[in-house]
Amino acid sequence: MSNSPNPIQIQKFLGGIDYPASRAKLVSKAEDSGADEPVLEALRNIPDREFNGPNAVSQAVSEGSKDV
């Protein structure tokens, strides 16, 4: 099993972000919110595209953690 953060952990650091948001914007917001390295790493590994909301971010992180 992966030790990637769960969606609730990630969304905690993205509170208040305006969607749609790019990967860079998501990472920047998480950094500004004091996210720990596993959260930042998970966000850095999602596709570089615009995300329409928290569910899209959570899905991208979930799909990224399944890579073997």
Secondary structure, 3 states (H helix, E strand, C coil): CCCCCCHHHHHHCCCCCCCCEEHHHHHHHHHHCCCCHHHHHHHHCCCCCEECCHHHHHHHHHHHHCCC
